[in-house]
Amino acid sequence: MMYAPGNMDEIDIKKANRCLKDVMKPVGKRLMLGSADLGWETRRRGKYLQVHWHLAMWTRDRKKLRLKLRKVFPRTRKNEKPVQVKMVYDHGFLGYMNKAIKLPDLLRTNRKHLPELLLVLDRTEPMDLMVSRGLRLTAQFGRFALRAHWPS
């Protein structure tokens, strides 16, 4: 999902996350946790804001997961690397995955459109950026916990 400067008011993170979940159905019933990320891209076709996701998914077979994801998100001219599957060794990736934007990068490369982007973020609830499937966030004993949950 790409948005040119001047069209960022069309960004609807909740709708984008629903579309992602629908598109991911062929990948199978698996636990997923992540968030939407807004990145300023400069590519062959110009400069634009792109909504993309960083997701953690549980699997026993990374190669099989990569193949399923590549069928859903094929490589195109504008999306040269639509899928990257990496092994996770610790939880250090969680902070990066849930950052929403890379502010220092935007200040260097896109200061002119930052006010428009900040208006988008202002109308977006922080939890709306989060994407989960098969997980339930609960508050127990003074802390948050994620639990596997598949409604029947």
C-alpha positions as protocol buffer text, in pm:
chain_id: "A"
residue {
  index: 1
  type: MET
  ca { x: 0 y: 0 z: 0 }
}
residue {
  index: 2
  type: MET
  ca { x: 165 y: 316 z: -123 }
}
residue {
  index: 3
  type: TYR
  ca { x: 63 y: 677 z: -63 }
}
residue {
  index: 4
  type: ALA
  ca { x: 204 y: 976 z: -246 }
}
residue {
  index: 5
  type: PRO
  ca { x: 259 y: 1306 z: -63 }
}
residue {
  index: 6
  type: GLY
  ca { x: -75 y: 1484 z: -35 }
}
residue {
  index: 7
  type: ASN
  ca { x: -268 y: 1153 z: -16 }
}
residue {
  index: 8
  type: MET
  ca { x: -157 y: 1039 z: 327 }
}
residue {
  index: 9
  type: ASP
  ca { x: -497 y: 1129 z: 471 }
}
residue {
  index: 10
  type: GLU
  ca { x: -625 y: 815 z: 291 }
}
residue {
  index: 11
  type: ILE
  ca { x: -419 y: 588 z: 519 }
}
residue {
  index: 12
  type: ASP
  ca { x: -643 y: 362 z: 729 }
}
residue {
  index: 13
  type: ILE
  ca { x: -426 y: 131 z: 940 }
}
residue {
  index: 14
  type: LYS
  ca { x: -718 y: -74 z: 1077 }
}
residue {
  index: 15
  type: LYS
  ca { x: -843 y: -143 z: 723 }
}
residue {
  index: 16
  type: ALA
  ca { x: -491 y: -229 z: 605 }
}
residue {
  index: 17
  type: ASN
  ca { x: -451 y: -478 z: 892 }
}
residue {
  index: 18
  type: ARG
  ca { x: -786 y: -643 z: 809 }
}
residue {
  index: 19
  type: CYS
  ca { x: -677 y: -677 z: 445 }
}
residue {
  index: 20
  type: LEU
  ca { x: -348 y: -831 z: 557 }
}
residue {
  index: 21
  type: LYS
  ca { x: -528 y: -1091 z: 768 }
}
residue {
  index: 22
  type: ASP
  ca { x: -756 y: -1180 z: 476 }
}
residue {
  index: 23
  type: VAL
  ca { x: -460 y: -1213 z: 238 }
}
residue {
  index: 24
  type: MET
  ca { x: -275 y: -1432 z: 491 }
}
residue {
  index: 25
  type: LYS
  ca { x: -551 y: -1698 z: 512 }
}
residue {
  index: 26
  type: PRO
  ca { x: -387 y: -1925 z: 249 }
}
residue {
  index: 27
  type: VAL
  ca { x: -70 y: -1933 z: 460 }
}
residue {
  index: 28
  type: GLY
  ca { x: -258 y: -2140 z: 714 }
}
residue {
  index: 29
  type: LYS
  ca { x: -377 y: -2124 z: 1070 }
}
residue {
  index: 30
  type: ARG
  ca { x: -68 y: -2014 z: 1261 }
}
residue {
  index: 31
  type: LEU
  ca { x: 13 y: -1776 z: 1544 }
}
residue {
  index: 32
  type: MET
  ca { x: 115 y: -1431 z: 1425 }
}
residue {
  index: 33
  type: LEU
  ca { x: 220 y: -1112 z: 1606 }
}
residue {
  index: 34
  type: GLY
  ca { x: 348 y: -788 z: 1458 }
}
residue {
  index: 35
  type: SER
  ca { x: 269 y: -434 z: 1365 }
}
residue {
  index: 36
  type: ALA
  ca { x: 219 y: -202 z: 1073 }
}
residue {
  index: 37
  type: ASP
  ca { x: 513 y: 19 z: 986 }
}
residue {
  index: 38
  type: LEU
  ca { x: 508 y: 341 z: 784 }
}
residue {
  index: 39
  type: GLY
  ca { x: 822 y: 388 z: 578 }
}
residue {
  index: 40
  type: TRP
  ca { x: 928 y: 661 z: 336 }
}
residue {
  index: 41
  type: GLU
  ca { x: 1051 y: 491 z: 20 }
}
residue {
  index: 42
  type: THR
  ca { x: 1254 y: 632 z: -266 }
}
residue {
  index: 43
  type: ARG
  ca { x: 1245 y: 396 z: -560 }
}
residue {
  index: 44
  type: ARG
  ca { x: 1240 y: 401 z: -939 }
}
residue {
  index: 45
  type: ARG
  ca { x: 882 y: 526 z: -946 }
}
residue {
  index: 46
  type: GLY
  ca { x: 942 y: 819 z: -714 }
}
residue {
  index: 47
  type: LYS
  ca { x: 896 y: 892 z: -345 }
}
residue {
  index: 48
  type: TYR
  ca { x: 604 y: 762 z: -142 }
}
residue {
  index: 49
  type: LEU
  ca { x: 494 y: 645 z: 200 }
}
residue {
  index: 50
  type: GLN
  ca { x: 451 y: 269 z: 219 }
}
residue {
  index: 51
  type: VAL
  ca { x: 256 y: 71 z: 476 }
}
residue {
  index: 52
  type: HIS
  ca { x: 426 y: -260 z: 543 }
}
residue {
  index: 53
  type: TRP
  ca { x: 442 y: -510 z: 827 }
}
residue {
  index: 54
  type: HIS
  ca { x: 696 y: -680 z: 1050 }
}
residue {
  index: 55
  type: LEU
  ca { x: 546 y: -1008 z: 1166 }
}
residue {
  index: 56
  type: ALA
  ca { x: 657 y: -1289 z: 1391 }
}
residue {
  index: 57
  type: MET
  ca { x: 504 y: -1624 z: 1296 }
}
residue {
  index: 58
  type: TRP
  ca { x: 549 y: -1961 z: 1458 }
}
residue {
  index: 59
  type: THR
  ca { x: 650 y: -2248 z: 1232 }
}
residue {
  index: 60
  type: ARG
  ca { x: 839 y: -2575 z: 1236 }
}
residue {
  index: 61
  type: ASP
  ca { x: 940 y: -2546 z: 871 }
}
residue {
  index: 62
  type: ARG
  ca { x: 1080 y: -2207 z: 763 }
}
residue {
  index: 63
  type: LYS
  ca { x: 1123 y: -2310 z: 398 }
}
residue {
  index: 64
  type: LYS
  ca { x: 762 y: -2419 z: 368 }
}
residue {
  index: 65
  type: LEU
  ca { x: 644 y: -2095 z: 533 }
}
residue {
  index: 66
  type: ARG
  ca { x: 861 y: -1889 z: 296 }
}
residue {
  index: 67
  type: LEU
  ca { x: 711 y: -2067 z: -7 }
}
residue {
  index: 68
  type: LYS
  ca { x: 355 y: -2008 z: 116 }
}
residue {
  index: 69
  type: LEU
  ca { x: 427 y: -1641 z: 185 }
}
residue {
  index: 70
  type: ARG
  ca { x: 588 y: -1590 z: -155 }
}
residue {
  index: 71
  type: LYS
  ca { x: 278 y: -1732 z: -324 }
}
residue {
  index: 72
  type: VAL
  ca { x: 66 y: -1476 z: -138 }
}
residue {
  index: 73
  type: PHE
  ca { x: 318 y: -1191 z: -183 }
}
residue {
  index: 74
  type: PRO
  ca { x: 499 y: -1246 z: -516 }
}
residue {
  index: 75
  type: ARG
  ca { x: 797 y: -1035 z: -620 }
}
residue {
  index: 76
  type: THR
  ca { x: 704 y: -744 z: -846 }
}
residue {
  index: 77
  type: ARG
  ca { x: 890 y: -448 z: -996 }
}
residue {
  index: 78
  type: LYS
  ca { x: 778 y: -219 z: -715 }
}
residue {
  index: 79
  type: ASN
  ca { x: 819 y: -482 z: -439 }
}
residue {
  index: 80
  type: GLU
  ca { x: 1158 y: -636 z: -495 }
}
residue {
  index: 81
  type: LYS
  ca { x: 1168 y: -811 z: -154 }
}
residue {
  index: 82
  type: PRO
  ca { x: 809 y: -865 z: -44 }
}
residue {
  index: 83
  type: VAL
  ca { x: 896 y: -1151 z: 194 }
}
residue {
  index: 84
  type: GLN
  ca { x: 1192 y: -1206 z: 423 }
}
residue {
  index: 85
  type: VAL
  ca { x: 1186 y: -1503 z: 660 }
}
residue {
  index: 86
  type: LYS
  ca { x: 1447 y: -1510 z: 935 }
}
residue {
  index: 87
  type: MET
  ca { x: 1509 y: -1727 z: 1240 }
}
residue {
  index: 88
  type: VAL
  ca { x: 1464 y: -1549 z: 1572 }
}
residue {
  index: 89
  type: TYR
  ca { x: 1713 y: -1621 z: 1847 }
}
residue {
  index: 90
  type: ASP
  ca { x: 1588 y: -1381 z: 2114 }
}
residue {
  index: 91
  type: HIS
  ca { x: 1314 y: -1124 z: 2174 }
}
residue {
  index: 92
  type: GLY
  ca { x: 1530 y: -827 z: 2075 }
}
residue {
  index: 93
  type: PHE
  ca { x: 1336 y: -790 z: 1751 }
}
residue {
  index: 94
  type: LEU
  ca { x: 1016 y: -689 z: 1932 }
}
residue {
  index: 95
  type: GLY
  ca { x: 1120 y: -325 z: 1976 }
}
residue {
  index: 96
  type: TYR
  ca { x: 1210 y: -287 z: 1609 }
}
residue {
  index: 97
  type: MET
  ca { x: 898 y: -469 z: 1495 }
}
residue {
  index: 98
  type: ASN
  ca { x: 668 y: -236 z: 1691 }
}
residue {
  index: 99
  type: LYS
  ca { x: 825 y: 101 z: 1614 }
}
residue {
  index: 100
  type: ALA
  ca { x: 560 y: 238 z: 1368 }
}
residue {
  index: 101
  type: ILE
  ca { x: 808 y: 476 z: 1198 }
}
residue {
  index: 102
  type: LYS
  ca { x: 1183 y: 534 z: 1175 }
}
residue {
  index: 103
  type: LEU
  ca { x: 1180 y: 896 z: 1291 }
}
residue {
  index: 104
  type: PRO
  ca { x: 1555 y: 973 z: 1245 }
}
residue {
  index: 105
  type: ASP
  ca { x: 1536 y: 840 z: 887 }
}
residue {
  index: 106
  type: LEU
  ca { x: 1226 y: 1048 z: 814 }
}
residue {
  index: 107
  type: LEU
  ca { x: 1390 y: 1362 z: 954 }
}
residue {
  index: 108
  type: ARG
  ca { x: 1685 y: 1310 z: 718 }
}
residue {
  index: 109
  type: THR
  ca { x: 1492 y: 1216 z: 404 }
}
residue {
  index: 110
  type: ASN
  ca { x: 1141 y: 1357 z: 429 }
}
residue {
  index: 111
  type: ARG
  ca { x: 1114 y: 1655 z: 661 }
}
residue {
  index: 112
  type: LYS
  ca { x: 878 y: 1830 z: 418 }
}
residue {
  index: 113
  type: HIS
  ca { x: 602 y: 1566 z: 456 }
}
residue {
  index: 114
  type: LEU
  ca { x: 650 y: 1489 z: 825 }
}
residue {
  index: 115
  type: PRO
  ca { x: 357 y: 1711 z: 942 }
}
residue {
  index: 116
  type: GLU
  ca { x: 119 y: 1517 z: 715 }
}
residue {
  index: 117
  type: LEU
  ca { x: 249 y: 1186 z: 851 }
}
residue {
  index: 118
  type: LEU
  ca { x: 218 y: 1307 z: 1211 }
}
residue {
  index: 119
  type: LEU
  ca { x: -150 y: 1388 z: 1147 }
}
residue {
  index: 120
  type: VAL
  ca { x: -200 y: 1028 z: 1030 }
}
residue {
  index: 121
  type: LEU
  ca { x: -33 y: 897 z: 1345 }
}
residue {
  index: 122
  type: ASP
  ca { x: -234 y: 1136 z: 1563 }
}
residue {
  index: 123
  type: ARG
  ca { x: -563 y: 986 z: 1445 }
}
residue {
  index: 124
  type: THR
  ca { x: -433 y: 628 z: 1476 }
}
residue {
  index: 125
  type: GLU
  ca { x: -465 y: 453 z: 1811 }
}
residue {
  index: 126
  type: PRO
  ca { x: -134 y: 286 z: 1909 }
}
residue {
  index: 127
  type: MET
  ca { x: -295 y: -57 z: 1946 }
}
residue {
  index: 128
  type: ASP
  ca { x: -444 y: -25 z: 1594 }
}
residue {
  index: 129
  type: LEU
  ca { x: -91 y: -65 z: 1458 }
}
residue {
  index: 130
  type: MET
  ca { x: -67 y: -410 z: 1620 }
}
residue {
  index: 131
  type: VAL
  ca { x: -156 y: -721 z: 1421 }
}
residue {
  index: 132
  type: SER
  ca { x: -220 y: -1054 z: 1588 }
}
residue {
  index: 133
  type: ARG
  ca { x: -382 y: -1381 z: 1494 }
}
residue {
  index: 134
  type: GLY
  ca { x: -440 y: -1672 z: 1724 }
}
residue {
  index: 135
  type: LEU
  ca { x: -324 y: -1470 z: 2025 }
}
residue {
  index: 136
  type: ARG
  ca { x: -508 y: -1297 z: 2305 }
}
residue {
  index: 137
  type: LEU
  ca { x: -354 y: -1018 z: 2512 }
}
residue {
  index: 138
  type: THR
  ca { x: -452 y: -1047 z: 2879 }
}
residue {
  index: 139
  type: ALA
  ca { x: -368 y: -855 z: 3195 }
}
residue {
  index: 140
  type: GLN
  ca { x: -297 y: -1084 z: 3488 }
}
residue {
  index: 141
  type: PHE
  ca { x: -119 y: -1029 z: 3817 }
}
residue {
  index: 142
  type: GLY
  ca { x: -16 y: -674 z: 3725 }
}
residue {
  index: 143
  type: ARG
  ca { x: 140 y: -761 z: 3389 }
}
residue {
  index: 144
  type: PHE
  ca { x: 44 y: -833 z: 3030 }
}
residue {
  index: 145
  type: ALA
  ca { x: 58 y: -1181 z: 2882 }
}
residue {
  index: 146
  type: LEU
  ca { x: 2 y: -1325 z: 2536 }
}
residue {
  index: 147
  type: ARG
  ca { x: -189 y: -1651 z: 2522 }
}
residue {
  index: 148
  type: ALA
  ca { x: -261 y: -1874 z: 2224 }
}
residue {
  index: 149
  type: HIS
  ca { x: -631 y: -1857 z: 2147 }
}
residue {
  index: 150
  type: TRP
  ca { x: -827 y: -1993 z: 1852 }
}
residue {
  index: 151
  type: PRO
  ca { x: -1200 y: -1919 z: 1872 }
}
residue {
  index: 152
  type: SER
  ca { x: -1414 y: -2220 z: 1795 }
}
